[in-house]
Amino acid sequence: MGRLKRPPALAVGDRIRFAGQVRGVLEVTAQAVVLEDTGEPHCVVALVELFQAEDFEVLFQPERMPLPASSLLETLPAETIRQAMWWEGHILEVLHGLPPDAAPGTEPRPEYGPGVSLTAREKAKAAELTRAGHQVTASTVARLRRRYLHDGVVGLADLRSARKMPQFGSVDPAVVDAMRQAIKEGVDASTRTGSYLIWRTREILRQSPGGDAVGWPSRPTLYRLLAKLTAGTHATGSAVTRRSKAHGANAPFGELTVSAPGEVMQMDSTPLDVLVRLDNGVVGKVELTGMIDVATRTLSAAVLRPSTKSVDASVLLARTVTPELMRPGWVDALKMSRSVLPHRRLLTLDERLEHAAAKPVIVPEMIVYDHGKVFVSRNFRSSCRFLEIDCQPTHKGSPFEKGHIEKMLGSVATMFAQFLPGYTGRNTDRRGRHLERENLWSLPELQDLLDEWIVDQFTDRGSSCSGSDLR
């Protein structure tokens, strides 16, 4: 039994010997082939008959250029592509005798005509380009011809512009991984210098298997590597900003579309920049917990406590959904009947509004808050479930996701707290001296004054309680 062999492959343009004649292949189908014929325009021969013929032989197959890597070509500059296409025209003339833009019927030039060897053509092309002002040698033309036959147009392009240097140069990847771990360890720690991070990188590398065999870069190289890895992380800067960037949301974020009061409300707590005389006579600071309606920008309620607890958040929620009653000493201008709110129509719904202050009652549908222990407590969540309110915590370290209440609580310091005795400023750099000697307010008095100020500032009326009246 004879040895099996793969049948020959035919394609348009091949020259074969069949039936005593040299014929060109005009068309190839699944069962037959169309060949040139001396007596007729063409003849059709079955593939089985052709391959079984005794004199069948493939004499010539045209050389096919590989398809260019279009994805790589697209990454190259336009000038590089133009230069490669220019070279392709000259290389094709060396290979086939005619440039690709030659008109039909054009005869090759004598130095590229039939019978001229490939080496002679390469020398002729080098001399031609040198006379045109391009310093090219025959070896350069031969090298580009071989690259063109192997890689197509890409082989003629200058790929130096597409080469990518390693991101961290010659630094060992183990050193890069160890430094990344050292930077990650410092996210929640106190801020340290770059020299500490480099020392910590060395310690991590020594503790890893095979770490002693890793090449240790020079000091300038380590600082350049540290600058690349810590760019935008505040690794040696503000600890607050560093934690915010590290624990923030990775996914894109945007503003919620709010069209009605109560649809989205935000809650937060912050220390109030005022000294208060507590019930036991001790002077201290208090915390302010507030809630704002995103649609109307109304500060619906605010509670002052020496230390905010989960029950205080529930109290704030209760004050938001109930009318604010007038207090003794409040001016009549703060009554709901004196505001732009539809007092008479609302009075038919709730009789308590007859003595209510001019602050709207907003029932939340969804509350956005951070991960403070007060808001994630069981008491607060139970209150929200009882009132059928959806809870939406923000991502950790992402205060911008509840920016309305953050800005509002900051406004309380500039519009309210700074007019009070015992104002401390937002940090020790802005704090005065002997503040405890001033005529400080008690906590109930300050709460009552804050409620009056909220009604006055966040309703559409003329102002009746300015900052200068707080003293």
C-alpha positions as CSV (number, residue, x, y, z in Angstrom):
1,M,0.0,0.0,0.0
2,G,1.4,3.4,-1.0
3,R,2.1,6.2,1.4
4,L,-0.7,8.7,1.7
5,K,0.1,12.3,0.7
6,R,-1.8,15.5,0.7
7,P,-3.1,16.5,-2.7
8,P,-1.6,19.6,-4.3
9,A,-3.3,22.9,-3.6
10,L,-4.3,25.2,-6.5
11,A,-5.1,28.9,-6.6
12,V,-5.9,31.5,-9.2
13,G,-2.6,32.6,-10.9
14,D,-0.8,29.2,-10.6
15,R,0.9,27.8,-13.7
16,I,0.5,24.0,-14.2
17,R,1.4,21.3,-16.8
18,F,-1.6,19.3,-18.0
19,A,-2.3,17.4,-21.2
20,G,1.1,18.3,-22.7
21,Q,0.5,22.1,-22.3
22,V,1.5,24.7,-19.8
23,R,-1.7,26.3,-18.6
24,G,-2.7,29.1,-16.2
25,V,-5.4,28.6,-13.5
26,L,-8.3,31.0,-14.1
27,E,-10.8,29.7,-11.5
28,V,-10.9,27.0,-8.8
29,T,-14.2,25.5,-7.4
30,A,-14.9,22.7,-5.1
31,Q,-15.0,20.1,-7.9
32,A,-13.4,21.6,-11.0
33,V,-10.8,24.0,-12.2
34,V,-10.9,26.5,-15.1
35,L,-7.7,26.4,-17.2
36,E,-6.3,28.4,-20.1
37,D,-6.4,26.5,-23.4
38,T,-4.5,27.2,-26.7
39,G,-7.5,26.5,-29.0
40,E,-10.3,27.8,-26.8
41,P,-10.7,30.7,-24.4
42,H,-10.7,28.2,-21.5
43,C,-11.5,24.6,-20.5
44,V,-13.1,23.1,-17.4
45,V,-11.4,20.0,-15.9
46,A,-12.6,18.0,-12.9
47,L,-10.2,18.1,-10.0
48,V,-10.1,14.3,-9.8
49,E,-9.1,14.0,-13.5
50,L,-6.5,16.8,-13.1
51,F,-4.8,15.3,-10.1
52,Q,-4.8,11.8,-11.6
53,A,-3.2,12.9,-14.9
54,E,0.3,11.5,-15.4
55,D,1.9,14.8,-16.6
56,F,0.2,17.0,-14.0
57,E,2.7,19.3,-12.3
58,V,2.5,22.6,-10.6
59,L,5.2,24.7,-12.3
60,F,4.8,28.2,-10.6
61,Q,2.8,29.7,-7.7
62,P,2.9,33.5,-7.4
63,E,4.4,34.7,-4.1
64,R,1.7,36.0,-1.8
65,M,2.4,38.8,0.5
66,P,1.2,38.3,4.1
67,L,-1.7,40.5,5.3
68,P,-0.4,43.5,7.3
69,A,-1.2,43.6,11.0
70,S,-3.7,46.4,10.7
71,S,-4.0,46.7,14.4
72,L,-0.3,47.4,14.7
73,L,-0.4,49.8,11.7
74,E,-3.1,51.8,13.4
75,T,-0.8,52.5,16.4
76,L,2.0,53.9,14.3
77,P,2.3,57.6,13.5
78,A,1.0,58.8,10.1
79,E,4.6,59.7,8.9
80,T,5.8,56.2,9.7
81,I,3.0,54.6,7.7
82,R,3.6,57.0,4.8
83,Q,7.3,56.0,4.8
84,A,6.4,52.3,4.8
85,M,4.1,52.7,1.9
86,W,6.8,54.6,0.0
87,W,9.2,51.7,0.5
88,E,6.6,49.2,-0.6
89,G,6.4,50.7,-4.0
90,H,10.2,50.4,-4.5
91,I,10.3,46.8,-3.1
92,L,7.5,45.7,-5.4
93,E,9.5,47.0,-8.4
94,V,12.5,45.0,-7.3
95,L,10.4,41.9,-6.9
96,H,8.1,42.1,-10.0
97,G,9.8,44.6,-12.3
98,L,7.0,47.2,-12.1
99,P,5.8,49.6,-9.4
100,P,2.3,49.0,-8.1
101,D,1.0,52.2,-9.8
102,A,2.2,51.2,-13.3
103,A,-0.3,51.5,-16.1
104,P,-1.5,48.3,-17.8
105,G,0.9,47.4,-20.6
106,T,3.9,49.2,-19.2
107,E,7.2,47.5,-19.9
108,P,9.7,47.1,-17.0
109,R,12.8,49.2,-17.1
110,P,15.9,47.4,-18.4
111,E,17.5,47.2,-14.9
112,Y,14.4,45.4,-13.6
113,G,13.4,43.5,-16.7
114,P,13.2,39.7,-17.3
115,G,16.5,37.9,-17.0
116,V,17.9,40.5,-14.4
117,S,18.8,38.7,-11.2
118,L,17.4,39.8,-7.9
119,T,20.8,40.9,-6.6
120,A,21.3,43.1,-9.7
121,R,17.8,44.6,-9.2
122,E,18.6,45.4,-5.5
123,K,21.9,47.2,-6.6
124,A,20.0,49.1,-9.3
125,K,17.4,50.2,-6.8
126,A,20.0,51.3,-4.3
127,A,21.8,53.4,-6.9
128,E,18.5,54.9,-8.1
129,L,17.6,56.0,-4.6
130,T,21.1,57.3,-3.9
131,R,20.9,59.5,-7.0
132,A,17.5,60.8,-5.8
133,G,19.1,62.0,-2.5
134,H,18.4,58.9,-0.3
135,Q,21.6,57.3,1.1
136,V,20.6,53.6,0.6
137,T,22.8,50.6,0.1
138,A,22.0,47.3,-1.7
139,S,22.2,45.4,1.6
140,T,19.5,47.7,3.0
141,V,17.2,47.1,0.0
142,A,17.8,43.3,0.4
143,R,17.0,43.4,4.1
144,L,13.8,45.4,3.5
145,R,12.8,42.9,0.7
146,R,13.2,40.0,3.1
147,R,11.2,41.7,5.8
148,Y,8.5,42.6,3.3
149,L,8.2,39.0,2.2
150,H,7.9,37.9,5.8
151,D,5.8,40.6,7.5
152,G,4.2,42.7,4.7
153,V,4.0,46.4,5.0
154,V,4.6,46.3,8.7
155,G,8.1,44.9,8.0
156,L,9.0,48.1,6.2
157,A,7.8,50.4,9.0
158,D,10.0,51.9,11.7
159,L,8.6,50.2,14.8
160,R,10.7,52.1,17.3
161,S,7.9,54.5,17.9
162,A,5.6,51.6,18.8
163,R,7.9,50.0,21.3
164,K,6.9,50.3,24.9
165,M,9.4,50.6,27.6
166,P,8.7,48.7,30.8
167,Q,6.6,50.7,33.2
168,F,9.1,50.6,36.0
169,G,12.3,50.3,33.9
170,S,14.8,47.7,35.1
171,V,13.4,47.4,38.6
172,D,12.7,43.8,39.7
173,P,8.9,43.1,39.8
174,A,9.4,41.7,43.3
175,V,10.6,45.2,44.5
176,V,7.5,46.8,42.9
177,D,5.1,44.3,44.6
178,A,6.8,44.8,48.0
179,M,6.5,48.6,47.7
180,R,2.9,48.4,46.7
181,Q,2.3,46.3,49.8
182,A,4.1,48.8,52.0
183,I,1.9,51.7,50.6
184,K,-1.2,49.6,51.1
185,E,-0.3,49.0,54.8
186,G,-0.1,52.7,55.4
187,V,-3.6,53.6,54.1
188,D,-5.2,53.6,57.6
189,A,-2.0,54.3,59.6
190,S,-0.6,57.6,60.5
191,T,1.3,59.5,57.7
192,R,5.0,58.6,57.4
193,T,7.8,59.7,55.1
194,G,9.0,58.2,51.9
195,S,12.2,56.9,53.6
196,Y,10.0,54.8,55.9
197,L,8.1,53.3,53.0
198,I,11.4,52.4,51.3
199,W,12.6,50.8,54.6
200,R,9.3,48.9,54.9
201,T,9.7,47.7,51.3
202,R,13.1,46.2,52.1
203,E,11.7,44.5,55.2
204,I,8.8,43.0,53.2
205,L,11.2,41.8,50.6
206,R,13.5,40.1,53.1
207,Q,10.6,38.2,54.7
208,S,9.4,36.9,51.3
209,P,10.8,33.6,49.9
210,G,13.9,34.3,47.8
211,G,13.8,38.0,48.7
212,D,17.5,38.2,49.5
213,A,18.4,37.2,46.0
214,V,16.4,40.1,44.4
215,G,18.5,43.0,43.2
216,W,18.0,46.1,45.3
217,P,17.9,49.3,43.2
218,S,19.8,52.5,44.0
219,R,18.4,55.2,46.2
220,P,17.4,57.6,43.4
221,T,15.7,54.7,41.5
222,L,13.7,53.8,44.7
223,Y,12.5,57.3,45.1
224,R,11.5,57.5,41.4
225,L,9.6,54.2,41.8
226,L,7.9,55.5,45.0
227,A,6.8,58.7,43.2
228,K,5.2,56.6,40.4
229,L,3.4,54.2,42.8
230,T,2.1,56.9,45.2
231,A,1.0,59.4,42.5
232,G,-2.5,60.7,43.6
233,T,-2.6,58.5,46.7
234,H,-1.4,61.0,49.3
235,A,0.7,58.2,50.8
236,T,3.0,60.8,52.5
237,G,0.4,63.6,52.7
238,S,-3.0,64.1,54.3
239,A,-4.2,61.0,56.1
240,V,-7.9,62.0,55.7
241,T,-7.5,62.4,51.9
242,R,-5.5,59.1,51.7
243,R,-8.2,57.1,53.4
244,S,-10.9,58.8,51.3
245,K,-9.2,57.9,48.1
246,A,-8.4,54.4,49.2
247,H,-11.8,53.5,50.5
248,G,-13.9,55.5,48.0
249,A,-16.1,54.1,45.3
250,N,-14.4,52.4,42.4
251,A,-17.5,52.6,40.1
252,P,-18.6,55.8,38.4
253,F,-21.0,57.9,40.5
254,G,-23.5,60.7,39.7
255,E,-26.3,62.7,41.1
256,L,-29.7,61.2,41.8
257,T,-32.6,62.8,39.9
258,V,-34.9,64.2,42.6
259,S,-38.3,65.6,41.7
260,A,-40.3,65.7,44.9
261,P,-39.8,66.6,48.6
262,G,-38.8,63.6,50.7
263,E,-37.8,61.5,47.7
264,V,-34.1,61.6,48.8
265,M,-32.9,63.0,52.2
266,Q,-29.4,63.0,53.6
267,M,-28.3,62.7,57.2
268,D,-25.0,63.3,58.9
269,S,-23.4,64.2,62.3
270,T,-20.5,66.6,63.1
271,P,-19.1,68.4,66.1
272,L,-20.5,71.9,66.6
273,D,-17.7,74.5,66.9
274,V,-19.2,76.1,70.0
275,L,-18.4,75.5,73.7
276,V,-21.6,74.7,75.8
277,R,-22.2,74.6,79.5
278,L,-23.6,71.1,80.1
279,D,-26.1,70.1,82.8
280,N,-23.3,69.2,85.3
281,G,-21.7,72.6,84.8
282,V,-18.8,71.3,82.8
283,V,-17.8,73.2,79.7
284,G,-17.6,71.0,76.6
285,K,-18.5,70.6,72.9
286,V,-21.6,69.0,71.5
287,E,-22.4,67.1,68.3
288,L,-24.9,68.4,65.7
289,T,-26.9,65.8,63.8
290,G,-29.0,67.1,60.9
291,M,-31.2,66.0,58.0
292,I,-31.7,67.9,54.7
293,D,-34.1,67.4,51.9
294,V,-32.3,67.2,48.6
295,A,-35.2,68.5,46.4
296,T,-36.0,71.6,48.4
297,R,-32.6,72.0,50.3
298,T,-34.6,72.3,53.5
299,L,-32.9,71.5,56.8
300,S,-35.8,69.5,58.1
301,A,-34.4,69.0,61.7
302,A,-31.3,69.2,63.8
303,V,-30.4,67.8,67.2
304,L,-27.7,68.8,69.6
305,R,-26.2,66.2,72.0
306,P,-23.0,65.9,74.0
307,S,-22.4,62.6,72.2
308,T,-24.7,61.4,69.4
309,K,-26.3,58.0,70.1
310,S,-28.5,55.8,68.0
311,V,-31.6,57.0,69.8
312,D,-30.8,60.6,68.9
313,A,-30.9,59.7,65.2
314,S,-34.4,58.2,65.8
315,V,-35.4,61.4,67.6
316,L,-34.2,63.4,64.6
317,L,-36.3,61.2,62.3
318,A,-39.4,61.8,64.5
319,R,-38.9,65.6,64.5
320,T,-38.7,65.5,60.7
321,V,-42.1,64.0,60.3
322,T,-43.9,66.1,62.9
323,P,-44.8,69.8,62.9
324,E,-42.4,72.2,64.7
325,L,-44.5,73.9,67.4
326,M,-44.0,77.6,68.3
327,R,-42.0,78.2,71.5
328,P,-42.5,81.0,74.1
329,G,-40.5,84.0,73.1
330,W,-40.6,83.3,69.3
331,V,-41.8,86.2,67.2
332,D,-45.1,85.9,65.3
333,A,-43.3,86.1,62.0
334,L,-42.1,82.5,62.5
335,K,-45.7,81.2,62.5
336,M,-46.8,79.0,59.7
337,S,-49.8,81.3,59.1
338,R,-47.4,84.1,58.3
339,S,-45.4,82.0,55.8
340,V,-46.0,81.2,52.1
341,L,-47.0,77.6,53.1
342,P,-50.7,76.7,52.4
343,H,-51.6,77.0,56.1
344,R,-55.4,76.8,55.8
345,R,-55.4,73.8,53.5
346,L,-52.8,72.0,55.8
347,L,-54.9,72.9,58.9
348,T,-57.7,70.7,57.6
349,L,-55.3,67.8,57.6
350,D,-53.7,68.2,61.0
351,E,-55.0,70.5,63.8
352,R,-51.5,70.7,65.3
353,L,-50.5,73.0,62.5
354,E,-52.5,75.8,64.0
355,H,-49.7,76.5,66.5
356,A,-46.9,75.3,64.2
357,A,-43.9,77.2,63.1
358,A,-43.2,77.9,59.5
359,K,-41.2,74.8,58.8
360,P,-42.5,72.2,56.3
361,V,-43.1,68.6,57.4
362,I,-41.3,66.3,55.0
363,V,-41.7,62.5,55.2
364,P,-38.6,60.8,53.8
365,E,-38.8,58.1,51.2
366,M,-35.1,57.3,51.2
367,I,-32.3,58.5,53.6
368,V,-28.7,58.6,52.5
369,Y,-26.1,58.4,55.3
370,D,-22.5,57.2,56.0
371,H,-21.3,54.3,58.0
372,G,-21.3,56.0,61.4
373,K,-22.3,53.6,64.2
374,V,-25.3,55.9,65.0
375,F,-26.9,55.4,61.5
376,V,-26.1,51.7,61.1
377,S,-27.5,50.9,64.5
378,R,-30.4,48.6,65.1
379,N,-32.5,51.3,66.7
380,F,-32.3,53.7,63.7
381,R,-32.9,50.9,61.1
382,S,-35.9,49.8,63.1
383,S,-37.3,53.3,63.1
384,C,-36.8,53.5,59.3
385,R,-38.6,50.1,58.8
386,F,-41.5,51.3,61.0
387,L,-41.9,54.4,58.8
388,E,-41.3,52.4,55.6
389,I,-38.2,54.5,54.7
390,D,-35.5,53.1,52.5
391,C,-32.0,53.2,53.9
392,Q,-29.1,53.9,51.5
393,P,-25.6,53.9,53.0
394,T,-22.8,55.6,51.0
395,H,-19.5,53.9,50.1
396,K,-16.9,54.1,52.8
397,G,-14.7,57.1,52.6
398,S,-17.0,58.8,50.1
399,P,-18.4,62.0,51.7
400,F,-19.1,63.5,48.3
401,E,-22.0,61.0,47.9
402,K,-23.9,63.0,50.5
403,G,-22.5,66.4,49.7
404,H,-25.7,68.4,50.4
405,I,-25.7,67.6,54.1
406,E,-21.9,68.0,54.3
407,K,-22.2,71.5,52.9
408,M,-25.2,72.3,55.0
409,L,-23.5,71.4,58.3
410,G,-20.6,73.5,57.2
411,S,-22.9,76.4,56.6
412,V,-24.3,76.1,60.2
413,A,-20.8,76.9,61.5
414,T,-20.4,80.1,59.3
415,M,-24.0,81.3,59.5
416,F,-24.9,80.3,63.1
417,A,-22.1,79.1,65.3
418,Q,-19.6,81.9,64.8
419,F,-22.1,84.5,66.2
420,L,-22.3,82.6,69.5
421,P,-20.1,83.1,72.6
422,G,-17.6,80.3,73.0
423,Y,-17.1,79.8,69.2
424,T,-14.0,77.7,68.8
425,G,-13.4,77.7,65.0
426,R,-13.0,74.5,63.0
427,N,-9.5,73.6,64.3
428,T,-7.0,74.6,67.0
429,D,-5.2,76.9,64.6
430,R,-8.3,79.2,64.5
431,R,-9.2,78.9,68.2
432,G,-9.1,81.8,70.6
433,R,-8.0,82.0,74.2
434,H,-10.1,81.8,77.5
435,L,-13.3,80.9,75.7
436,E,-14.7,79.2,78.8
437,R,-14.8,82.6,80.5
438,E,-17.4,83.8,78.1
439,N,-21.2,83.8,78.8
440,L,-21.8,80.3,77.4
441,W,-25.2,78.9,76.5
442,S,-26.6,75.8,78.1
443,L,-27.5,72.9,75.9
444,P,-31.3,73.3,76.1
445,E,-31.0,77.0,75.4
446,L,-28.7,76.4,72.4
447,Q,-31.1,73.7,71.0
448,D,-34.0,76.1,71.3
449,L,-32.0,78.9,69.6
450,L,-30.9,76.5,66.8
451,D,-34.5,75.5,66.1
452,E,-35.6,79.1,65.9
453,W,-32.7,79.9,63.6
454,I,-33.6,77.0,61.3
455,V,-37.2,78.1,61.0
456,D,-36.1,81.7,60.2
457,Q,-33.4,80.8,57.7
458,F,-35.1,78.0,55.7
459,T,-38.5,79.5,55.1
460,D,-39.7,82.0,52.5
461,R,-40.1,85.0,54.8
462,G,-38.3,88.1,55.9
463,S,-35.5,87.5,58.4
464,S,-36.3,88.1,62.0
465,C,-33.4,86.4,63.8
466,S,-30.1,87.6,62.4
467,G,-26.7,86.5,63.6
468,S,-26.1,89.7,65.5
469,D,-29.1,89.0,67.7
470,L,-27.6,85.7,69.0
471,R,-25.5,87.5,71.6
